[in-house]
Amino acid sequence: MIAPEIHDLDFDGYRKLIAEFTQDELIPAENEMVAAGAVPERLIQRMGELGLFGITIPREYGGLGWSMEQQVLLTFEFTRASCVYRSRFSTVIGLCSQGILDHATDEQRQELLPRMAAGELVTAFALTEEGAGSDAANLTTTAERRGDVYVLNGSKRYITNAAWADAFVVFARTDPNQPGANGVSAFIVDAATPGVTTALPEIMNGHAEAPVGEIHFEDVEVPAANLLGGVEGTGLTMALRGINHARMHVAATCVGQATRILEETTAHVNGREQFGSALSELGAVQATLGESFAEMEAGRALVIESARSFDTGVIPRHRIAAAKLYGSEMASRVADRCVQLLGGEGIVGPHPVPRMWRDVRALRIYEGSSPIHERNLGRAMVKQVSADGTLPNTFRA
Ligand SMILES: Cc1cc2nc3c(=O)[nH]c(=O)nc-3n(C[C@H](O)[C@H](O)[C@H](O)COP(=O)(O)OP(=O)(O)OC[C@H]3O[C@@H](n4cnc5c(N)ncnc54)[C@H](O)[C@@H]3O)c2cc1C
């Protein structure tokens, strides 16, 4: 449950609280998390009490209802800690709650959103399959209508929070004769429904303490009322708002991670002496730090500008894609340079930077891989310039 006093805080007070939680509780618990191979349960409880599962959910549904600009400012704070912590609530705040908010019935919203905001109903977003990764519309999980139920069969993989979610938003093909996106619908599925099983991977390279999982559906009966939006064939269109939310949050995560990586690395080069002086006295080291700082701040500015644009009501999907693309590439570049500046400590021992280097690598793969964003942006540019000579989402009058 969100602690009652949290609802009374203004944004500046809340942001300060989350900054303190990050510094005083999340960062100090990182080694404990790594040793246990999981986020400590007490911290998940604290995330719930502090409202982190509810930052995007409107106040009328028990959440905190911060604007997108406020959400990214908060993300800059809590992703100074391991981005694994964010994974625990990421699928609730972005991908799942937004689809439910926009497309579920009033009754479903009243039933689900307050529990999601409180961290009591964890949801996972089940889209990816073995044959449908970048080409998500190629999915083959089926949902066949039989009277008052849909019967789901198929398998999902790489699903964040799959193994401990209470419910899933599942994408399945309702029309086997309709290939591509038009045959796909979205369903709210209780994870305890007979026929649902989950499995965890044996190895994770990065994000090890919040492993993604498989979900298998074998003759799973879902009430027809759980068809999100009530109309077949609109699943992927409905998912777009949640996906754009999640991309904004991932772009902000990249900035948060780069911030911490640069703080830690600058402290290291200040303290490490070679050739009779601190490494930070060397011009080459200063240049690496300065270049990385500039790239991080470019990423931050792009995220904030995209978030402001989002808050005007028209989702600037091309600018969001650019922020996610640039941010994730930037975080990886910065992390790689910083591992270099750490020397052997970047490879041997418990320093947080190499762990974060592994974690940020995944950010270039999920929420649209970098090559997919490059391709989509290039296509959108070509199309719009052909139509009216302008670029997508630009600042021209
Ligand atoms: C940590 C993590 C968390 C995830 N969480 C979720 C989740 O919660 N829910 C969910 O549904 N999915 C989730 N995913 C899955 C993720 O969305 C997919 O991994 C991603 O879409 C890529 O699909 P794929 O892995 O099948 O790679 P593929 O589709 O096989 O692509 C592999 C690579 O090929 C290249 N490529 C592919 N297509 C093109 C193209 N048209 N042009 C140029 N290059 C191309 C890209 O470099 C791409 O990275 C998660 C993945 C990870 C790693």
The ligand as an SDF file (V2000), in Angstrom:
LIG
                    3D

 53 58  0  0  0  0  0  0  0  0999 V2000
   16.1260   -7.7120  -20.4730 C   0  0  0  0  0  0  0  0  0  0  0  0
   15.0040   -7.8710  -21.4630 C   0  0  0  0  0  0  0  0  0  0  0  0
   13.7090   -7.5810  -21.0560 C   0  0  0  0  0  0  0  0  0  0  0  0
   12.6280   -7.7890  -21.9520 C   0  0  0  0  0  0  0  0  0  0  0  0
   11.3390   -7.5860  -21.5090 N   0  0  0  0  0  0  0  0  0  0  0  0
   10.3020   -7.8700  -22.3350 C   0  0  0  0  0  0  0  0  0  0  0  0
    8.9400   -7.7830  -21.8610 C   0  0  0  0  0  0  0  0  0  0  0  0
    8.6770   -7.4290  -20.7000 O   0  0  0  0  0  0  0  0  0  0  0  0
    7.9380   -8.1130  -22.7210 N   0  0  0  0  0  0  0  0  0  0  0  0
    8.1770   -8.5050  -23.9990 C   0  0  0  0  0  0  0  0  0  0  0  0
    7.2050   -8.7990  -24.7180 O   0  0  0  0  0  0  0  0  0  0  0  0
    9.4530   -8.5990  -24.4890 N   0  0  0  0  0  0  0  0  0  0  0  0
   10.5070   -8.2960  -23.6930 C   0  0  0  0  0  0  0  0  0  0  0  0
   11.8090   -8.3960  -24.1530 N   0  0  0  0  0  0  0  0  0  0  0  0
   12.0410   -8.8450  -25.5170 C   0  0  0  0  0  0  0  0  0  0  0  0
   12.5520   -7.7460  -26.4270 C   0  0  0  0  0  0  0  0  0  0  0  0
   11.5350   -6.8440  -26.7520 O   0  0  0  0  0  0  0  0  0  0  0  0
   13.1620   -8.4370  -27.6640 C   0  0  0  0  0  0  0  0  0  0  0  0
   14.3440   -9.0860  -27.2230 O   0  0  0  0  0  0  0  0  0  0  0  0
   13.4480   -7.4650  -28.7880 C   0  0  0  0  0  0  0  0  0  0  0  0
   12.2690   -7.0080  -29.3810 O   0  0  0  0  0  0  0  0  0  0  0  0
   14.3210   -8.1150  -29.8970 C   0  0  0  0  0  0  0  0  0  0  0  0
   13.7510   -9.3170  -30.2960 O   0  0  0  0  0  0  0  0  0  0  0  0
   14.6980  -10.6240  -30.3770 P   0  0  0  0  0  0  0  0  0  0  0  0
   15.3880  -10.7520  -29.0810 O   0  0  0  0  0  0  0  0  0  0  0  0
   13.8540  -11.7610  -30.8320 O   0  0  0  0  0  0  0  0  0  0  0  0
   15.7850  -10.2700  -31.4510 O   0  0  0  0  0  0  0  0  0  0  0  0
   15.6490  -10.4200  -33.0610 P   0  0  0  0  0  0  0  0  0  0  0  0
   14.3170   -9.9430  -33.5080 O   0  0  0  0  0  0  0  0  0  0  0  0
   16.1100  -11.7720  -33.4270 O   0  0  0  0  0  0  0  0  0  0  0  0
   16.7130   -9.3550  -33.5450 O   0  0  0  0  0  0  0  0  0  0  0  0
   18.0910   -9.5330  -33.2660 C   0  0  0  0  0  0  0  0  0  0  0  0
   18.8430   -8.3380  -33.8020 C   0  0  0  0  0  0  0  0  0  0  0  0
   18.7280   -8.3090  -35.2170 O   0  0  0  0  0  0  0  0  0  0  0  0
   18.7070   -6.9660  -35.6680 C   0  0  0  0  0  0  0  0  0  0  0  0
   17.4730   -6.7260  -36.4400 N   0  0  0  0  0  0  0  0  0  0  0  0
   16.2880   -7.3930  -36.3600 C   0  0  0  0  0  0  0  0  0  0  0  0
   15.4090   -6.8960  -37.2400 N   0  0  0  0  0  0  0  0  0  0  0  0
   16.0320   -5.9170  -37.9170 C   0  0  0  0  0  0  0  0  0  0  0  0
   15.6620   -5.0110  -38.9590 C   0  0  0  0  0  0  0  0  0  0  0  0
   14.4300   -5.0450  -39.5140 N   0  0  0  0  0  0  0  0  0  0  0  0
   16.5620   -4.1160  -39.3860 N   0  0  0  0  0  0  0  0  0  0  0  0
   17.8110   -4.0690  -38.8470 C   0  0  0  0  0  0  0  0  0  0  0  0
   18.2260   -4.8890  -37.8590 N   0  0  0  0  0  0  0  0  0  0  0  0
   17.3530   -5.7930  -37.3950 C   0  0  0  0  0  0  0  0  0  0  0  0
   18.8100   -6.0790  -34.4310 C   0  0  0  0  0  0  0  0  0  0  0  0
   20.1500   -5.7670  -34.1650 O   0  0  0  0  0  0  0  0  0  0  0  0
   18.3160   -6.9780  -33.3190 C   0  0  0  0  0  0  0  0  0  0  0  0
   18.8250   -6.5850  -32.0650 O   0  0  0  0  0  0  0  0  0  0  0  0
   12.8910   -8.2050  -23.2670 C   0  0  0  0  0  0  0  0  0  0  0  0
   14.2020   -8.4570  -23.6770 C   0  0  0  0  0  0  0  0  0  0  0  0
   15.2430   -8.3100  -22.7970 C   0  0  0  0  0  0  0  0  0  0  0  0
   16.6420   -8.6270  -23.2510 C   0  0  0  0  0  0  0  0  0  0  0  0
  1  2  1  0
  2  3  1  0
  2 52  2  0
  3  4  2  0
  4  5  1  0
  4 50  1  0
  5  6  2  0
  6  7  1  0
  6 13  1  0
  7  8  2  0
  7  9  1  0
  9 10  1  0
 10 11  2  0
 10 12  1  0
 12 13  2  0
 13 14  1  0
 14 15  1  0
 14 50  1  0
 15 16  1  0
 16 17  1  0
 16 18  1  0
 18 19  1  0
 18 20  1  0
 20 21  1  0
 20 22  1  0
 22 23  1  0
 23 24  1  0
 24 25  2  0
 24 26  1  0
 24 27  1  0
 27 28  1  0
 28 29  2  0
 28 30  1  0
 28 31  1  0
 31 32  1  0
 32 33  1  0
 33 34  1  0
 33 48  1  0
 34 35  1  0
 35 36  1  0
 35 46  1  0
 36 37  1  0
 36 45  1  0
 37 38  2  0
 38 39  1  0
 39 40  1  0
 39 45  2  0
 40 41  1  0
 40 42  2  0
 42 43  1  0
 43 44  2  0
 44 45  1  0
 46 47  1  0
 46 48  1  0
 48 49  1  0
 50 51  2  0
 51 52  1  0
 52 53  1  0
M  END
$$$$
